[in-house]
Amino acid sequence: LETTISELKKANVELQRDIEKKNEIDEMRKEFVSNVSHELKTPIALIIGYAEGLVECVNDDEESRNYYSEIILDEAEKLNKMVKQLLSLNKMEFGNETVEIEHFNLSQVILGVKSNFDLMLSNNSISCETHIDDDIMVWADEFRIEEVLTNYISNAINHCSGEKIIEISSKVSDDGKVRVSVFNSGNNIPEDAIDKVWVKFYKVDKARTREYGGSGIGLSIVKAIMDMHNQKCGVYNVSDGVVFWFELDAN
């Protein structure tokens, strides 16, 4: 009887844990659906509104039609990007994605990703400086690390202000770790928000995010990628801006 009671108590504890886990998953699902619905609402409304304008010939001149068409295309591209990001993040968070560890030249990857933003940097009158060592060889998934760098630099451009400077730097430690940092001049992240920037759909500056098409998913993808690599990433404020960083094995 004592053994049976002990087994029942153990089963009851496990059942309680399962119920708590189920409730937690249900809350996460509700929050996820709410956030996705909120993010989709604006672009869908804009697409419908401008499409109706085209159909009803609200403004019949060619310039207006082209403007309406550009808005529809722009919003459709934002939707497409968001859906792809969500699918990718979902796979990573549920362990359905794996990293392909390879030995590659991180310095070349950094310079390559930076060059992809040269036009955007120029259009925004931003000076981007690189302070990286030559031929830093690391062990990681090259494609995923490109994604991390792309998100960091894009994020830096979107929040760059003041002197309008971005600096990409690297530092190799004695224990064989390389840290890549991306600094942008501008406003600090509020201290109560600095740990939340990795949470999907979280936006520090909700008023400005819409202007540059952000959805609050990019940094969540960065965190998921670094977790998959079992490596660290982070962010901290400095006197004249913000620094995002990540680490990889250089040995």
Sequence and secondary structure as in RCSB ss.txt:
>XXXX:A:sequence
LETTISELKKANVELQRDIEKKNEIDEMRKEFVSNVSHELKTPIALIIGYAEGLVECVNDDEESRNYYSEIILDE
AEKLNKMVKQLLSLNKMEFGNETVEIEHFNLSQVILGVKSNFDLMLSNNSISCETHIDDDIMVWADEFRIEEVLT
NYISNAINHCSGEKIIEISSKVSDDGKVRVSVFNSGNNIPEDAIDKVWVKFYKVDKARTREYGGSGIGLSIVKAI
MDMHNQKCGVYNVSDGVVFWFELDAN
>XXXX:A:secstr
 HHHHHHHHHHHHHHHHHHHHHHHHHHHHHHHHHHHHHHHHHHHHHHHHHHHHHHTTSS SHHHHHHHHHHHHHH
HHHHHHHHHHHHHHHHHHTT      EEEEHHHHHHHHHHHTHHHHHHTT EEEEE  TT EEEE HHHHHHHHH
HHHHHHHHH  TT EEEEEEEE TTSEEEEEEEEES    TTTTTTTTSTT  S HHHHGGGT  S HHHHHHHH
HHHTT  EEEEEETTEEEEEEEEE  
